[in-house]
Amino acid sequence: MHCPATIEYMQALVPDSLFGFLQESGLATSGGEAAALLMEGAVCVNHLPVRSPRRRLHAGDVVSVSGSRLVAVFGTKLPALKKTQL
């Protein structure tokens, strides 16, 4: 599994559980989709696959979904939709 190399940043400030953050940031459209993505191992935090919905996030953590070009950075104020190459 590979996490995206080209990403778009978006501001998302929500409670620190990965499950809630996936929904609130728009990386998952529903709780069911967030759960499915986690079970499939399609979610990365700081470029490492994560399956636990209870994983705590810390300011600056980069959350991405395999197959998507979007990422959300937890607890930071970045310009919305800024493209970058890692």
C-alpha beads as a LAMMPS data file, in Angstrom:
LAMMPS data file: protein, C-alpha beads

86 atoms
85 bonds

1 atom types
1 bond types

-500.0 500.0 xlo xhi
-500.0 500.0 ylo yhi
-500.0 500.0 zlo zhi

Masses

1 110.0

Atoms # bond

1 1 1 0.000 0.000 0.000
2 1 1 1.267 3.436 -0.931
3 1 1 0.117 6.749 0.436
4 1 1 -0.103 9.664 -1.985
5 1 1 3.025 11.559 -2.963
6 1 1 1.195 14.604 -4.344
7 1 1 -1.125 16.065 -1.762
8 1 1 -3.540 18.893 -1.207
9 1 1 -3.668 20.476 2.238
10 1 1 -6.885 21.422 3.963
11 1 1 -7.541 22.930 7.359
12 1 1 -9.443 20.650 9.714
13 1 1 -9.566 21.190 13.462
14 1 1 -11.552 18.473 15.265
15 1 1 -11.288 16.189 18.309
16 1 1 -8.139 14.090 18.372
17 1 1 -9.459 10.600 17.459
18 1 1 -8.565 9.367 13.988
19 1 1 -12.094 8.058 13.349
20 1 1 -13.722 11.451 13.984
21 1 1 -11.000 13.313 12.144
22 1 1 -11.521 11.228 8.992
23 1 1 -15.167 12.281 8.918
24 1 1 -14.762 15.923 9.932
25 1 1 -11.885 16.565 7.526
26 1 1 -13.803 15.132 4.580
27 1 1 -11.352 12.299 3.943
28 1 1 -14.310 9.959 4.613
29 1 1 -17.889 10.912 3.785
30 1 1 -19.453 8.915 6.641
31 1 1 -18.663 6.860 9.722
32 1 1 -19.199 3.694 7.686
33 1 1 -16.688 4.800 5.070
34 1 1 -14.180 5.792 7.770
35 1 1 -14.521 2.349 9.391
36 1 1 -14.148 0.572 6.040
37 1 1 -11.032 2.585 5.132
38 1 1 -9.455 1.765 8.488
39 1 1 -10.282 -1.964 8.230
40 1 1 -8.803 -2.074 4.706
41 1 1 -5.583 -0.471 5.943
42 1 1 -6.068 2.437 3.521
43 1 1 -5.438 5.176 6.121
44 1 1 -1.957 6.538 6.805
45 1 1 -0.818 8.801 9.625
46 1 1 2.541 10.419 8.941
47 1 1 2.955 8.060 5.970
48 1 1 2.489 4.894 8.090
49 1 1 -0.601 2.653 7.724
50 1 1 -2.978 2.743 10.707
51 1 1 -5.989 0.501 11.387
52 1 1 -7.024 1.678 14.850
53 1 1 -9.930 4.172 14.853
54 1 1 -8.990 5.218 18.397
55 1 1 -5.494 6.346 17.464
56 1 1 -4.866 9.744 19.014
57 1 1 -3.668 12.506 16.751
58 1 1 -1.217 15.244 17.651
59 1 1 -0.707 18.685 16.134
60 1 1 1.063 18.363 12.807
61 1 1 0.063 14.732 12.131
62 1 1 -0.556 14.213 8.411
63 1 1 -3.544 11.945 7.676
64 1 1 -4.062 10.533 4.186
65 1 1 -6.115 7.876 2.435
66 1 1 -4.589 5.562 -0.151
67 1 1 -5.866 6.356 -3.637
68 1 1 -6.724 9.958 -2.744
69 1 1 -4.668 13.060 -3.386
70 1 1 -6.096 14.830 -0.331
71 1 1 -4.521 14.901 3.092
72 1 1 -5.532 16.678 6.262
73 1 1 -3.042 18.041 8.773
74 1 1 -4.362 17.771 12.320
75 1 1 -4.330 20.821 14.563
76 1 1 -2.643 23.230 12.189
77 1 1 -3.760 26.207 10.200
78 1 1 -2.572 25.642 6.644
79 1 1 -3.871 27.376 3.534
80 1 1 -6.779 25.380 2.114
81 1 1 -6.076 23.237 -0.956
82 1 1 -2.370 23.919 -1.263
83 1 1 -0.698 21.418 -3.585
84 1 1 2.769 20.161 -2.762
85 1 1 5.130 17.437 -3.922
86 1 1 6.687 15.289 -1.188

Bonds

1 1 1 2
2 1 2 3
3 1 3 4
4 1 4 5
5 1 5 6
6 1 6 7
7 1 7 8
8 1 8 9
9 1 9 10
10 1 10 11
11 1 11 12
12 1 12 13
13 1 13 14
14 1 14 15
15 1 15 16
16 1 16 17
17 1 17 18
18 1 18 19
19 1 19 20
20 1 20 21
21 1 21 22
22 1 22 23
23 1 23 24
24 1 24 25
25 1 25 26
26 1 26 27
27 1 27 28
28 1 28 29
29 1 29 30
30 1 30 31
31 1 31 32
32 1 32 33
33 1 33 34
34 1 34 35
35 1 35 36
36 1 36 37
37 1 37 38
38 1 38 39
39 1 39 40
40 1 40 41
41 1 41 42
42 1 42 43
43 1 43 44
44 1 44 45
45 1 45 46
46 1 46 47
47 1 47 48
48 1 48 49
49 1 49 50
50 1 50 51
51 1 51 52
52 1 52 53
53 1 53 54
54 1 54 55
55 1 55 56
56 1 56 57
57 1 57 58
58 1 58 59
59 1 59 60
60 1 60 61
61 1 61 62
62 1 62 63
63 1 63 64
64 1 64 65
65 1 65 66
66 1 66 67
67 1 67 68
68 1 68 69
69 1 69 70
70 1 70 71
71 1 71 72
72 1 72 73
73 1 73 74
74 1 74 75
75 1 75 76
76 1 76 77
77 1 77 78
78 1 78 79
79 1 79 80
80 1 80 81
81 1 81 82
82 1 82 83
83 1 83 84
84 1 84 85
85 1 85 86
